[in-house]
Amino acid sequence: MAGLGACYRLKVKEVDRDLIVQAINTGGDVQGNQFDLQVGDGGFGANNKCAGTSTSMYPGSIESWGNMYGGVTSRDKCSGLPPYPTISGPMKAAGDNLIQLCQYSFDKKVRLETNPSNPTILDMSRVKCPDALVNMTQIQRKDDPPNYHGPSLPGFPNLNKTCQQQSWDLSYCLTRMMDCCKPSGSWTNNIVADLVVPTRKVVQMCTSDGYTRIDVQCGCFDCNC
């Protein structure tokens, strides 16, 4: 289960406030002192379900989405993205659109227009998951810390390391992604039942509109719907 369901407090260089984030996905290419943040067009990755085929979440080709890892490289390029999924109603009802979500990630400096474009993580600690995050993801660990502040994880605080001092080294980097796929935390075979709170055991994934949730706590074949 690794860190699935755990929440972390991040202090990121140039970001004007601490971030409290929850781990709902895993990847063999993500290091222990790195965090991969889901943002609008953060990079469709190797498992792209966002665009480019008739069954993709969004209409159109993949060209406007920028790099496979990281997405578009500047704020102005966000405007070339499709604003809504093919099934657009729920996103419109929420008052969101992909162009604005992409722009927001630049405005908040969780992605940069420089090269490298990944900000540096200065500190990271395990903390209590806020109700707002748990209500959204529907996964909560029994071993949650009691407070929203906690001791720094091993290797932190980061006093002298900069993200991508070597281009291949993502240590201490806040990277990003958005592959439009079901996350690791939605698969029950990735979850250790004894470590999670009853009725909040599995991340509630969305349908192809990107917003409507599917209850995978169970109720479908093998709970892996």
BELVEN-V678583 format. One record per residue. N is the residue number from 1. RES is the residue in one small letter. SS is DSSP state (a for helix, b for strand, c for the rest). PSI is psi in whole degrees, 0 to 359 (none if undefined). NEAR is the number of other C-alpha atoms within 10 Angstrom. Layout:
N;RES;SS;PSI;NEAR
N;RES;SS;PSI;NEAR
//
This chain:
1;m;c;337;14
2;a;c;230;10
3;g;c;10;16
4;l;c;131;23
5;g;c;345;30
6;a;c;151;21
7;c;b;149;25
8;y;b;146;26
9;r;b;122;21
10;l;b;135;22
11;k;b;119;20
12;v;b;134;21
13;k;c;130;17
14;e;c;351;13
15;v;c;134;17
16;d;c;1;10
17;r;c;161;11
18;d;c;150;14
19;l;b;133;14
20;i;b;119;20
21;v;b;157;21
22;q;b;138;25
23;a;c;116;20
24;i;c;358;19
25;n;c;157;17
26;t;c;160;16
27;g;c;137;8
28;g;c;345;5
29;d;c;7;9
30;v;c;125;14
31;q;c;165;14
32;g;c;337;13
33;n;c;28;18
34;q;c;153;18
35;f;b;134;22
36;d;b;107;20
37;l;b;133;18
38;q;b;120;17
39;v;c;166;22
40;g;c;119;24
41;d;c;54;29
42;g;c;358;27
43;g;c;120;24
44;f;c;344;24
45;g;c;192;17
46;a;c;343;9
47;n;c;40;11
48;n;c;120;18
49;k;c;14;19
50;c;c;314;26
51;a;c;163;23
52;g;c;348;16
53;t;c;170;14
54;s;c;342;11
55;t;c;6;12
56;s;c;159;20
57;m;c;319;24
58;y;b;151;26
59;p;c;162;19
60;g;c;182;17
61;s;c;172;15
62;i;c;349;18
63;e;a;321;13
64;s;a;353;17
65;w;a;357;23
66;g;c;214;20
67;n;b;148;16
68;m;c;317;20
69;y;c;108;17
70;g;c;338;21
71;g;b;208;24
72;v;c;154;24
73;t;c;355;20
74;s;c;156;16
75;r;a;321;18
76;d;a;335;12
77;k;a;347;16
78;c;a;329;25
79;s;a;344;14
80;g;a;355;13
81;l;c;154;24
82;p;c;133;18
83;p;c;330;19
84;y;c;155;20
85;p;b;168;23
86;t;c;317;18
87;i;c;97;16
88;s;c;343;17
89;g;a;307;12
90;p;a;321;15
91;m;a;319;18
92;k;a;319;13
93;a;a;329;9
94;a;a;350;9
95;g;c;18;7
96;d;c;162;13
97;n;c;154;17
98;l;a;324;20
99;i;a;312;20
100;q;a;324;15
101;l;a;323;17
102;c;a;313;24
103;q;a;321;21
104;y;a;322;17
105;s;a;327;19
106;f;a;317;19
107;d;a;323;13
108;k;c;1;13
109;k;c;26;18
110;v;c;355;22
111;r;c;147;29
112;l;c;159;18
113;e;c;4;13
114;t;c;175;10
115;n;c;112;9
116;p;c;159;13
117;s;c;1;20
118;n;c;126;22
119;p;b;163;22
120;t;b;132;24
121;i;b;124;26
122;l;b;329;20
123;d;b;151;23
124;m;b;133;27
125;s;b;150;19
126;r;b;131;23
127;v;b;172;23
128;k;c;142;21
129;c;c;126;24
130;p;c;150;15
131;d;a;323;11
132;a;a;321;9
133;l;a;314;15
134;v;a;320;17
135;n;a;330;12
136;m;a;315;12
137;t;a;330;22
138;q;c;29;22
139;i;b;135;28
140;q;b;130;28
141;r;b;148;23
142;k;c;336;15
143;d;c;24;12
144;d;c;136;16
145;p;c;162;15
146;p;c;345;10
147;n;c;165;11
148;y;c;0;15
149;h;c;146;14
150;g;c;173;15
151;p;c;149;12
152;s;b;144;17
153;l;c;162;14
154;p;c;135;12
155;g;c;353;12
156;f;c;157;15
157;p;c;152;16
158;n;c;110;17
159;l;c;340;9
160;n;c;10;6
161;k;c;138;14
162;t;c;138;19
163;c;c;133;22
164;q;c;45;18
165;q;c;325;11
166;q;c;137;9
167;s;c;330;9
168;w;c;349;8
169;d;c;112;12
170;l;c;17;22
171;s;c;136;21
172;y;c;26;26
173;c;b;140;24
174;l;b;99;23
175;t;b;185;26
176;r;b;162;23
177;m;b;164;19
178;m;c;93;23
179;d;c;358;22
180;c;c;26;24
181;c;c;162;18
182;k;c;127;17
183;p;c;161;16
184;s;a;324;20
185;g;a;355;24
186;s;a;354;28
187;w;c;118;19
188;t;a;334;20
189;n;a;356;14
190;n;a;357;14
191;i;c;137;20
192;v;c;110;14
193;a;a;325;16
194;d;a;346;10
195;l;a;354;15
196;v;b;158;19
197;v;b;134;15
198;p;b;140;14
199;t;b;356;11
200;r;b;58;19
201;k;b;336;26
202;v;c;140;31
203;v;c;131;29
204;q;c;105;23
205;m;c;169;24
206;c;b;164;17
207;t;c;187;15
208;s;c;356;20
209;d;c;353;19
210;g;c;356;20
211;y;c;318;17
212;t;c;127;13
213;r;b;149;15
214;i;c;128;16
215;d;c;108;17
216;v;c;21;21
217;q;c;314;20
218;c;c;188;15
219;g;c;2;11
220;c;c;170;11
221;f;a;120;8
222;d;a;11;11
223;c;a;17;15
224;n;c;34;13
225;c;c;none;15
//
